[in-house]
């Protein structure tokens, strides 16, 4: 039985060079353009712009417009504190949206502060809704239990209505990519 001869490889094996194999050429690695002529320079990597700040700003302005419409046309309130809470739900997202366009340290601070304020406001409203549900359930018997279930359902839906976009936006602002959009250093290394 005859042994087949091994083909001579153009590059030495790692053993023959002491463990360090030479780097493959761009053409061999498939990195060249249009057939990979060795004389063509490598193309720089395309840098895609991050669209998240613009998307979040759009959501913020939409949320602010919806809350302002609700406050003006659907559910106006005579009580000063309730009206202030409802208007803060309309004004704070507009502030966050405007801060997303200001790409410096102050824009980041205003956006992060307003998102945090919206989340704290949501927690306060959640406590009020749950207290109202407990009161209705305890005082009004069977009818109160049904009304309490409606209040608890509203408490569950309130996260999606009030807090989801600010929570996701605050998460983005605290990441490296979010801080890079505002020309800031990462919070931690």
CNS distance restraints for C-alpha pairs under 8 A (distance, minus, plus):
assign (resid  11 and name CA) (resid  22 and name CA) 7.59 0.50 0.50
assign (resid  12 and name CA) (resid  16 and name CA) 6.19 0.50 0.50
assign (resid  12 and name CA) (resid  17 and name CA) 6.78 0.50 0.50
assign (resid  12 and name CA) (resid  21 and name CA) 7.24 0.50 0.50
assign (resid  13 and name CA) (resid  17 and name CA) 6.69 0.50 0.50
assign (resid  13 and name CA) (resid  21 and name CA) 6.65 0.50 0.50
assign (resid  14 and name CA) (resid  18 and name CA) 6.26 0.50 0.50
assign (resid  14 and name CA) (resid  19 and name CA) 4.54 0.50 0.50
assign (resid  14 and name CA) (resid  20 and name CA) 5.61 0.50 0.50
assign (resid  14 and name CA) (resid  21 and name CA) 4.86 0.50 0.50
assign (resid  15 and name CA) (resid  19 and name CA) 5.31 0.50 0.50
assign (resid  15 and name CA) (resid  20 and name CA) 7.99 0.50 0.50
assign (resid  17 and name CA) (resid  21 and name CA) 6.60 0.50 0.50
assign (resid  24 and name CA) (resid  28 and name CA) 6.10 0.50 0.50
assign (resid  24 and name CA) (resid  29 and name CA) 6.31 0.50 0.50
assign (resid  25 and name CA) (resid  29 and name CA) 6.27 0.50 0.50
assign (resid  26 and name CA) (resid  30 and name CA) 6.08 0.50 0.50
assign (resid  26 and name CA) (resid  31 and name CA) 4.84 0.50 0.50
assign (resid  26 and name CA) (resid  32 and name CA) 5.70 0.50 0.50
assign (resid  26 and name CA) (resid  36 and name CA) 7.41 0.50 0.50
assign (resid  26 and name CA) (resid  38 and name CA) 7.55 0.50 0.50
assign (resid  27 and name CA) (resid  31 and name CA) 5.80 0.50 0.50
assign (resid  27 and name CA) (resid  32 and name CA) 5.20 0.50 0.50
assign (resid  27 and name CA) (resid  35 and name CA) 7.79 0.50 0.50
assign (resid  27 and name CA) (resid  36 and name CA) 4.96 0.50 0.50
assign (resid  27 and name CA) (resid  37 and name CA) 6.96 0.50 0.50
assign (resid  27 and name CA) (resid  38 and name CA) 6.66 0.50 0.50
assign (resid  30 and name CA) (resid  36 and name CA) 7.21 0.50 0.50
assign (resid  31 and name CA) (resid  36 and name CA) 7.00 0.50 0.50
assign (resid  31 and name CA) (resid  42 and name CA) 7.54 0.50 0.50
assign (resid  32 and name CA) (resid  36 and name CA) 3.73 0.50 0.50
assign (resid  32 and name CA) (resid  37 and name CA) 6.60 0.50 0.50
assign (resid  32 and name CA) (resid  38 and name CA) 7.50 0.50 0.50
assign (resid  32 and name CA) (resid  40 and name CA) 7.16 0.50 0.50
assign (resid  32 and name CA) (resid  42 and name CA) 6.76 0.50 0.50
assign (resid  33 and name CA) (resid  37 and name CA) 7.26 0.50 0.50
assign (resid  33 and name CA) (resid  40 and name CA) 7.20 0.50 0.50
assign (resid  33 and name CA) (resid  42 and name CA) 7.82 0.50 0.50
assign (resid  36 and name CA) (resid  40 and name CA) 7.21 0.50 0.50
assign (resid  51 and name CA) (resid  55 and name CA) 6.26 0.50 0.50
assign (resid  52 and name CA) (resid  56 and name CA) 5.95 0.50 0.50
assign (resid  53 and name CA) (resid  57 and name CA) 6.05 0.50 0.50
assign (resid  53 and name CA) (resid 100 and name CA) 5.97 0.50 0.50
assign (resid  53 and name CA) (resid 101 and name CA) 7.73 0.50 0.50
assign (resid  53 and name CA) (resid 181 and name CA) 7.96 0.50 0.50
assign (resid  54 and name CA) (resid  58 and name CA) 6.18 0.50 0.50
assign (resid  54 and name CA) (resid 100 and name CA) 7.41 0.50 0.50
assign (resid  54 and name CA) (resid 101 and name CA) 7.81 0.50 0.50
assign (resid  55 and name CA) (resid  59 and name CA) 6.30 0.50 0.50
assign (resid  56 and name CA) (resid  60 and name CA) 6.05 0.50 0.50
assign (resid  56 and name CA) (resid  97 and name CA) 7.07 0.50 0.50
assign (resid  56 and name CA) (resid 100 and name CA) 7.86 0.50 0.50
assign (resid  56 and name CA) (resid 165 and name CA) 7.76 0.50 0.50
assign (resid  56 and name CA) (resid 169 and name CA) 6.78 0.50 0.50
assign (resid  57 and name CA) (resid  61 and name CA) 6.23 0.50 0.50
assign (resid  57 and name CA) (resid  96 and name CA) 7.24 0.50 0.50
assign (resid  57 and name CA) (resid  97 and name CA) 4.14 0.50 0.50
assign (resid  57 and name CA) (resid  98 and name CA) 7.08 0.50 0.50
assign (resid  57 and name CA) (resid 100 and name CA) 6.09 0.50 0.50
assign (resid  57 and name CA) (resid 101 and name CA) 7.73 0.50 0.50
assign (resid  58 and name CA) (resid  62 and name CA) 6.18 0.50 0.50
assign (resid  58 and name CA) (resid  97 and name CA) 7.05 0.50 0.50
assign (resid  59 and name CA) (resid  63 and name CA) 6.05 0.50 0.50
assign (resid  59 and name CA) (resid  97 and name CA) 7.92 0.50 0.50
assign (resid  59 and name CA) (resid 165 and name CA) 7.71 0.50 0.50
assign (resid  60 and name CA) (resid  64 and name CA) 6.10 0.50 0.50
assign (resid  60 and name CA) (resid  93 and name CA) 4.88 0.50 0.50
assign (resid  60 and name CA) (resid  94 and name CA) 5.92 0.50 0.50
assign (resid  60 and name CA) (resid  96 and name CA) 6.74 0.50 0.50
assign (resid  60 and name CA) (resid  97 and name CA) 5.13 0.50 0.50
assign (resid  60 and name CA) (resid 165 and name CA) 7.89 0.50 0.50
assign (resid  61 and name CA) (resid  65 and name CA) 6.12 0.50 0.50
assign (resid  61 and name CA) (resid  93 and name CA) 6.53 0.50 0.50
assign (resid  61 and name CA) (resid  94 and name CA) 5.38 0.50 0.50
assign (resid  61 and name CA) (resid  97 and name CA) 6.04 0.50 0.50
assign (resid  62 and name CA) (resid  66 and name CA) 6.23 0.50 0.50
assign (resid  63 and name CA) (resid  67 and name CA) 6.16 0.50 0.50
assign (resid  63 and name CA) (resid  90 and name CA) 7.24 0.50 0.50
assign (resid  63 and name CA) (resid  93 and name CA) 6.68 0.50 0.50
assign (resid  64 and name CA) (resid  68 and name CA) 6.08 0.50 0.50
assign (resid  64 and name CA) (resid  89 and name CA) 7.21 0.50 0.50
assign (resid  64 and name CA) (resid  90 and name CA) 4.41 0.50 0.50
assign (resid  64 and name CA) (resid  91 and name CA) 6.33 0.50 0.50
assign (resid  64 and name CA) (resid  92 and name CA) 7.61 0.50 0.50
assign (resid  64 and name CA) (resid  93 and name CA) 5.44 0.50 0.50
assign (resid  64 and name CA) (resid  94 and name CA) 5.53 0.50 0.50
assign (resid  65 and name CA) (resid  69 and name CA) 6.13 0.50 0.50
assign (resid  65 and name CA) (resid  90 and name CA) 6.95 0.50 0.50
assign (resid  66 and name CA) (resid  70 and name CA) 6.14 0.50 0.50
assign (resid  66 and name CA) (resid  90 and name CA) 7.70 0.50 0.50
assign (resid  67 and name CA) (resid  71 and name CA) 6.08 0.50 0.50
assign (resid  67 and name CA) (resid  86 and name CA) 7.53 0.50 0.50
assign (resid  67 and name CA) (resid  87 and name CA) 7.65 0.50 0.50
assign (resid  67 and name CA) (resid  89 and name CA) 6.52 0.50 0.50
assign (resid  67 and name CA) (resid  90 and name CA) 4.90 0.50 0.50
assign (resid  68 and name CA) (resid  72 and name CA) 6.10 0.50 0.50
assign (resid  68 and name CA) (resid  87 and name CA) 7.01 0.50 0.50
assign (resid  68 and name CA) (resid  90 and name CA) 5.33 0.50 0.50
assign (resid  69 and name CA) (resid  73 and name CA) 5.75 0.50 0.50
assign (resid  69 and name CA) (resid  74 and name CA) 7.15 0.50 0.50
assign (resid  70 and name CA) (resid  74 and name CA) 4.80 0.50 0.50
assign (resid  70 and name CA) (resid  75 and name CA) 5.80 0.50 0.50
assign (resid  70 and name CA) (resid  76 and name CA) 7.62 0.50 0.50
assign (resid  71 and name CA) (resid  75 and name CA) 5.31 0.50 0.50
assign (resid  71 and name CA) (resid  76 and name CA) 5.12 0.50 0.50
assign (resid  71 and name CA) (resid  77 and name CA) 7.70 0.50 0.50
assign (resid  71 and name CA) (resid  83 and name CA) 7.92 0.50 0.50
assign (resid  71 and name CA) (resid  86 and name CA) 6.64 0.50 0.50
assign (resid  71 and name CA) (resid  87 and name CA) 7.07 0.50 0.50
assign (resid  72 and name CA) (resid  76 and name CA) 5.63 0.50 0.50
assign (resid  76 and name CA) (resid  83 and name CA) 7.48 0.50 0.50
assign (resid  77 and name CA) (resid  82 and name CA) 6.75 0.50 0.50
assign (resid  77 and name CA) (resid  83 and name CA) 5.54 0.50 0.50
assign (resid  78 and name CA) (resid  82 and name CA) 7.97 0.50 0.50
assign (resid  78 and name CA) (resid  83 and name CA) 7.08 0.50 0.50
assign (resid  79 and name CA) (resid  83 and name CA) 6.06 0.50 0.50
assign (resid  80 and name CA) (resid  84 and name CA) 6.06 0.50 0.50
assign (resid  81 and name CA) (resid  85 and name CA) 6.26 0.50 0.50
assign (resid  82 and name CA) (resid  86 and name CA) 6.21 0.50 0.50
assign (resid  83 and name CA) (resid  87 and name CA) 6.06 0.50 0.50
assign (resid  84 and name CA) (resid  88 and name CA) 6.03 0.50 0.50
assign (resid  85 and name CA) (resid  89 and name CA) 6.42 0.50 0.50
assign (resid  86 and name CA) (resid  90 and name CA) 6.70 0.50 0.50
assign (resid  87 and name CA) (resid  91 and name CA) 6.01 0.50 0.50
assign (resid  88 and name CA) (resid  92 and name CA) 5.65 0.50 0.50
assign (resid  89 and name CA) (resid  93 and name CA) 6.94 0.50 0.50
assign (resid  89 and name CA) (resid 118 and name CA) 7.32 0.50 0.50
assign (resid  89 and name CA) (resid 162 and name CA) 7.79 0.50 0.50
assign (resid  90 and name CA) (resid  94 and name CA) 6.92 0.50 0.50
assign (resid  91 and name CA) (resid  95 and name CA) 6.31 0.50 0.50
assign (resid  92 and name CA) (resid  96 and name CA) 6.23 0.50 0.50
assign (resid  92 and name CA) (resid 114 and name CA) 5.97 0.50 0.50
assign (resid  92 and name CA) (resid 115 and name CA) 7.78 0.50 0.50
assign (resid  92 and name CA) (resid 118 and name CA) 6.99 0.50 0.50
assign (resid  93 and name CA) (resid  97 and name CA) 6.07 0.50 0.50
assign (resid  93 and name CA) (resid 114 and name CA) 7.52 0.50 0.50
assign (resid  93 and name CA) (resid 115 and name CA) 7.81 0.50 0.50
assign (resid  94 and name CA) (resid  98 and name CA) 6.17 0.50 0.50
assign (resid  95 and name CA) (resid  99 and name CA) 6.09 0.50 0.50
assign (resid  95 and name CA) (resid 110 and name CA) 7.73 0.50 0.50
assign (resid  95 and name CA) (resid 111 and name CA) 7.28 0.50 0.50
assign (resid  95 and name CA) (resid 114 and name CA) 7.08 0.50 0.50
assign (resid  96 and name CA) (resid 100 and name CA) 6.27 0.50 0.50
assign (resid  96 and name CA) (resid 110 and name CA) 6.92 0.50 0.50
assign (resid  96 and name CA) (resid 111 and name CA) 4.65 0.50 0.50
assign (resid  96 and name CA) (resid 112 and name CA) 7.86 0.50 0.50
assign (resid  96 and name CA) (resid 114 and name CA) 6.01 0.50 0.50
assign (resid  96 and name CA) (resid 115 and name CA) 6.92 0.50 0.50
assign (resid  97 and name CA) (resid 101 and name CA) 7.11 0.50 0.50
assign (resid  97 and name CA) (resid 111 and name CA) 7.63 0.50 0.50
assign (resid  98 and name CA) (resid 102 and name CA) 7.04 0.50 0.50
assign (resid  99 and name CA) (resid 103 and name CA) 7.82 0.50 0.50
assign (resid  99 and name CA) (resid 107 and name CA) 4.65 0.50 0.50
assign (resid  99 and name CA) (resid 108 and name CA) 6.89 0.50 0.50
assign (resid  99 and name CA) (resid 110 and name CA) 6.13 0.50 0.50
assign (resid  99 and name CA) (resid 111 and name CA) 5.35 0.50 0.50
assign (resid 100 and name CA) (resid 107 and name CA) 6.38 0.50 0.50
assign (resid 100 and name CA) (resid 108 and name CA) 7.31 0.50 0.50
assign (resid 100 and name CA) (resid 111 and name CA) 6.58 0.50 0.50
assign (resid 101 and name CA) (resid 107 and name CA) 7.44 0.50 0.50
assign (resid 102 and name CA) (resid 106 and name CA) 7.61 0.50 0.50
assign (resid 102 and name CA) (resid 107 and name CA) 4.82 0.50 0.50
assign (resid 102 and name CA) (resid 108 and name CA) 7.80 0.50 0.50
assign (resid 102 and name CA) (resid 182 and name CA) 7.87 0.50 0.50
assign (resid 103 and name CA) (resid 107 and name CA) 5.84 0.50 0.50
assign (resid 103 and name CA) (resid 108 and name CA) 7.26 0.50 0.50
assign (resid 103 and name CA) (resid 181 and name CA) 6.76 0.50 0.50
assign (resid 103 and name CA) (resid 182 and name CA) 4.53 0.50 0.50
assign (resid 103 and name CA) (resid 183 and name CA) 7.02 0.50 0.50
assign (resid 104 and name CA) (resid 108 and name CA) 6.45 0.50 0.50
assign (resid 104 and name CA) (resid 182 and name CA) 4.90 0.50 0.50
assign (resid 104 and name CA) (resid 183 and name CA) 6.21 0.50 0.50
assign (resid 104 and name CA) (resid 184 and name CA) 7.59 0.50 0.50
assign (resid 105 and name CA) (resid 109 and name CA) 6.24 0.50 0.50
assign (resid 105 and name CA) (resid 182 and name CA) 6.48 0.50 0.50
assign (resid 105 and name CA) (resid 183 and name CA) 7.52 0.50 0.50
assign (resid 105 and name CA) (resid 184 and name CA) 6.87 0.50 0.50
assign (resid 106 and name CA) (resid 110 and name CA) 6.03 0.50 0.50
assign (resid 107 and name CA) (resid 111 and name CA) 6.07 0.50 0.50
assign (resid 107 and name CA) (resid 182 and name CA) 7.44 0.50 0.50
assign (resid 108 and name CA) (resid 112 and name CA) 5.98 0.50 0.50
assign (resid 108 and name CA) (resid 173 and name CA) 7.27 0.50 0.50
assign (resid 108 and name CA) (resid 179 and name CA) 7.66 0.50 0.50
assign (resid 108 and name CA) (resid 182 and name CA) 6.36 0.50 0.50
assign (resid 109 and name CA) (resid 113 and name CA) 5.87 0.50 0.50
assign (resid 110 and name CA) (resid 114 and name CA) 5.96 0.50 0.50
assign (resid 111 and name CA) (resid 115 and name CA) 6.09 0.50 0.50
assign (resid 111 and name CA) (resid 170 and name CA) 7.96 0.50 0.50
assign (resid 112 and name CA) (resid 116 and name CA) 6.10 0.50 0.50
assign (resid 112 and name CA) (resid 170 and name CA) 5.93 0.50 0.50
assign (resid 112 and name CA) (resid 173 and name CA) 6.76 0.50 0.50
assign (resid 113 and name CA) (resid 117 and name CA) 6.08 0.50 0.50
assign (resid 114 and name CA) (resid 118 and name CA) 6.16 0.50 0.50
assign (resid 115 and name CA) (resid 119 and name CA) 6.31 0.50 0.50
assign (resid 115 and name CA) (resid 166 and name CA) 5.00 0.50 0.50
assign (resid 115 and name CA) (resid 167 and name CA) 7.04 0.50 0.50
assign (resid 115 and name CA) (resid 169 and name CA) 7.36 0.50 0.50
assign (resid 115 and name CA) (resid 170 and name CA) 6.08 0.50 0.50
assign (resid 116 and name CA) (resid 120 and name CA) 6.21 0.50 0.50
assign (resid 116 and name CA) (resid 166 and name CA) 7.58 0.50 0.50
assign (resid 116 and name CA) (resid 170 and name CA) 7.37 0.50 0.50
assign (resid 117 and name CA) (resid 121 and name CA) 6.01 0.50 0.50
assign (resid 118 and name CA) (resid 122 and name CA) 6.11 0.50 0.50
assign (resid 118 and name CA) (resid 162 and name CA) 7.68 0.50 0.50
assign (resid 118 and name CA) (resid 163 and name CA) 6.91 0.50 0.50
assign (resid 118 and name CA) (resid 166 and name CA) 6.86 0.50 0.50
assign (resid 119 and name CA) (resid 123 and name CA) 6.35 0.50 0.50
assign (resid 119 and name CA) (resid 163 and name CA) 5.80 0.50 0.50
assign (resid 119 and name CA) (resid 166 and name CA) 6.94 0.50 0.50
assign (resid 119 and name CA) (resid 167 and name CA) 7.04 0.50 0.50
assign (resid 120 and name CA) (resid 124 and name CA) 6.33 0.50 0.50
assign (resid 121 and name CA) (resid 125 and name CA) 6.19 0.50 0.50
assign (resid 122 and name CA) (resid 126 and name CA) 5.99 0.50 0.50
assign (resid 122 and name CA) (resid 158 and name CA) 7.76 0.50 0.50
assign (resid 122 and name CA) (resid 159 and name CA) 7.54 0.50 0.50
assign (resid 122 and name CA) (resid 162 and name CA) 6.55 0.50 0.50
assign (resid 122 and name CA) (resid 163 and name CA) 6.34 0.50 0.50
assign (resid 123 and name CA) (resid 127 and name CA) 6.25 0.50 0.50
assign (resid 124 and name CA) (resid 128 and name CA) 6.35 0.50 0.50
assign (resid 125 and name CA) (resid 129 and name CA) 6.12 0.50 0.50
assign (resid 126 and name CA) (resid 130 and name CA) 6.13 0.50 0.50
assign (resid 126 and name CA) (resid 155 and name CA) 5.94 0.50 0.50
assign (resid 126 and name CA) (resid 158 and name CA) 7.67 0.50 0.50
assign (resid 127 and name CA) (resid 131 and name CA) 6.05 0.50 0.50
assign (resid 128 and name CA) (resid 132 and name CA) 6.15 0.50 0.50
assign (resid 129 and name CA) (resid 133 and name CA) 6.21 0.50 0.50
assign (resid 129 and name CA) (resid 151 and name CA) 6.34 0.50 0.50
assign (resid 129 and name CA) (resid 152 and name CA) 7.39 0.50 0.50
assign (resid 129 and name CA) (resid 154 and name CA) 7.89 0.50 0.50
assign (resid 129 and name CA) (resid 155 and name CA) 6.28 0.50 0.50
assign (resid 130 and name CA) (resid 134 and name CA) 6.21 0.50 0.50
assign (resid 130 and name CA) (resid 151 and name CA) 7.16 0.50 0.50
assign (resid 130 and name CA) (resid 152 and name CA) 6.67 0.50 0.50
assign (resid 130 and name CA) (resid 155 and name CA) 7.10 0.50 0.50
assign (resid 131 and name CA) (resid 135 and name CA) 6.16 0.50 0.50
assign (resid 132 and name CA) (resid 136 and name CA) 6.09 0.50 0.50
assign (resid 132 and name CA) (resid 148 and name CA) 7.55 0.50 0.50
assign (resid 132 and name CA) (resid 151 and name CA) 7.41 0.50 0.50
assign (resid 133 and name CA) (resid 137 and name CA) 6.06 0.50 0.50
assign (resid 133 and name CA) (resid 147 and name CA) 7.19 0.50 0.50
assign (resid 133 and name CA) (resid 148 and name CA) 4.22 0.50 0.50
assign (resid 133 and name CA) (resid 149 and name CA) 7.32 0.50 0.50
assign (resid 133 and name CA) (resid 151 and name CA) 5.51 0.50 0.50
assign (resid 133 and name CA) (resid 152 and name CA) 6.58 0.50 0.50
assign (resid 134 and name CA) (resid 138 and name CA) 6.08 0.50 0.50
assign (resid 134 and name CA) (resid 148 and name CA) 6.75 0.50 0.50
assign (resid 135 and name CA) (resid 139 and name CA) 5.98 0.50 0.50
assign (resid 136 and name CA) (resid 140 and name CA) 5.71 0.50 0.50
assign (resid 136 and name CA) (resid 141 and name CA) 7.86 0.50 0.50
assign (resid 136 and name CA) (resid 144 and name CA) 4.52 0.50 0.50
assign (resid 136 and name CA) (resid 145 and name CA) 6.69 0.50 0.50
assign (resid 136 and name CA) (resid 147 and name CA) 6.56 0.50 0.50
assign (resid 136 and name CA) (resid 148 and name CA) 5.75 0.50 0.50
assign (resid 137 and name CA) (resid 141 and name CA) 6.10 0.50 0.50
assign (resid 137 and name CA) (resid 142 and name CA) 7.52 0.50 0.50
assign (resid 137 and name CA) (resid 143 and name CA) 7.81 0.50 0.50
assign (resid 137 and name CA) (resid 144 and name CA) 4.35 0.50 0.50
assign (resid 137 and name CA) (resid 145 and name CA) 4.42 0.50 0.50
assign (resid 137 and name CA) (resid 146 and name CA) 7.73 0.50 0.50
assign (resid 137 and name CA) (resid 147 and name CA) 7.32 0.50 0.50
assign (resid 137 and name CA) (resid 148 and name CA) 5.54 0.50 0.50
assign (resid 138 and name CA) (resid 144 and name CA) 6.99 0.50 0.50
assign (resid 138 and name CA) (resid 145 and name CA) 7.78 0.50 0.50
assign (resid 139 and name CA) (resid 144 and name CA) 6.73 0.50 0.50
assign (resid 140 and name CA) (resid 144 and name CA) 4.30 0.50 0.50
assign (resid 140 and name CA) (resid 145 and name CA) 7.42 0.50 0.50
assign (resid 141 and name CA) (resid 145 and name CA) 6.25 0.50 0.50
assign (resid 142 and name CA) (resid 146 and name CA) 6.52 0.50 0.50
assign (resid 143 and name CA) (resid 147 and name CA) 6.32 0.50 0.50
assign (resid 144 and name CA) (resid 148 and name CA) 5.86 0.50 0.50
assign (resid 145 and name CA) (resid 149 and name CA) 6.23 0.50 0.50
assign (resid 146 and name CA) (resid 150 and name CA) 6.52 0.50 0.50
assign (resid 147 and name CA) (resid 151 and name CA) 6.29 0.50 0.50
assign (resid 148 and name CA) (resid 152 and name CA) 6.06 0.50 0.50
assign (resid 149 and name CA) (resid 153 and name CA) 6.07 0.50 0.50
assign (resid 150 and name CA) (resid 154 and name CA) 6.24 0.50 0.50
assign (resid 151 and name CA) (resid 155 and name CA) 6.17 0.50 0.50
assign (resid 152 and name CA) (resid 156 and name CA) 6.31 0.50 0.50
assign (resid 153 and name CA) (resid 157 and name CA) 6.23 0.50 0.50
assign (resid 154 and name CA) (resid 158 and name CA) 5.86 0.50 0.50
assign (resid 155 and name CA) (resid 159 and name CA) 7.32 0.50 0.50
assign (resid 156 and name CA) (resid 160 and name CA) 7.90 0.50 0.50
assign (resid 157 and name CA) (resid 161 and name CA) 6.38 0.50 0.50
assign (resid 158 and name CA) (resid 162 and name CA) 5.63 0.50 0.50
assign (resid 158 and name CA) (resid 163 and name CA) 7.25 0.50 0.50
assign (resid 159 and name CA) (resid 163 and name CA) 4.84 0.50 0.50
assign (resid 159 and name CA) (resid 164 and name CA) 5.84 0.50 0.50
assign (resid 160 and name CA) (resid 164 and name CA) 5.13 0.50 0.50
assign (resid 160 and name CA) (resid 165 and name CA) 7.91 0.50 0.50
assign (resid 162 and name CA) (resid 166 and name CA) 7.86 0.50 0.50
assign (resid 163 and name CA) (resid 167 and name CA) 5.94 0.50 0.50
assign (resid 164 and name CA) (resid 168 and name CA) 6.23 0.50 0.50
assign (resid 165 and name CA) (resid 169 and name CA) 5.91 0.50 0.50
assign (resid 166 and name CA) (resid 170 and name CA) 5.89 0.50 0.50
assign (resid 167 and name CA) (resid 171 and name CA) 6.23 0.50 0.50
assign (resid 168 and name CA) (resid 172 and name CA) 6.27 0.50 0.50
assign (resid 169 and name CA) (resid 173 and name CA) 6.17 0.50 0.50
assign (resid 170 and name CA) (resid 174 and name CA) 6.27 0.50 0.50
assign (resid 171 and name CA) (resid 175 and name CA) 6.51 0.50 0.50
assign (resid 172 and name CA) (resid 177 and name CA) 7.33 0.50 0.50
assign (resid 172 and name CA) (resid 178 and name CA) 5.25 0.50 0.50
assign (resid 173 and name CA) (resid 177 and name CA) 7.79 0.50 0.50
assign (resid 173 and name CA) (resid 178 and name CA) 4.44 0.50 0.50
assign (resid 173 and name CA) (resid 179 and name CA) 5.96 0.50 0.50
assign (resid 174 and name CA) (resid 178 and name CA) 6.23 0.50 0.50
assign (resid 174 and name CA) (resid 179 and name CA) 6.51 0.50 0.50
assign (resid 174 and name CA) (resid 187 and name CA) 7.43 0.50 0.50
assign (resid 175 and name CA) (resid 179 and name CA) 6.27 0.50 0.50
assign (resid 175 and name CA) (resid 186 and name CA) 7.40 0.50 0.50
assign (resid 176 and name CA) (resid 180 and name CA) 5.94 0.50 0.50
assign (resid 176 and name CA) (resid 185 and name CA) 7.77 0.50 0.50
assign (resid 176 and name CA) (resid 186 and name CA) 5.28 0.50 0.50
assign (resid 176 and name CA) (resid 187 and name CA) 7.64 0.50 0.50
assign (resid 177 and name CA) (resid 181 and name CA) 6.32 0.50 0.50
assign (resid 178 and name CA) (resid 182 and name CA) 6.85 0.50 0.50
assign (resid 179 and name CA) (resid 183 and name CA) 6.29 0.50 0.50
assign (resid 179 and name CA) (resid 184 and name CA) 5.09 0.50 0.50
assign (resid 179 and name CA) (resid 185 and name CA) 6.56 0.50 0.50
assign (resid 179 and name CA) (resid 186 and name CA) 6.30 0.50 0.50
assign (resid 180 and name CA) (resid 184 and name CA) 5.51 0.50 0.50
assign (resid 180 and name CA) (resid 185 and name CA) 6.90 0.50 0.50
assign (resid 180 and name CA) (resid 186 and name CA) 7.57 0.50 0.50
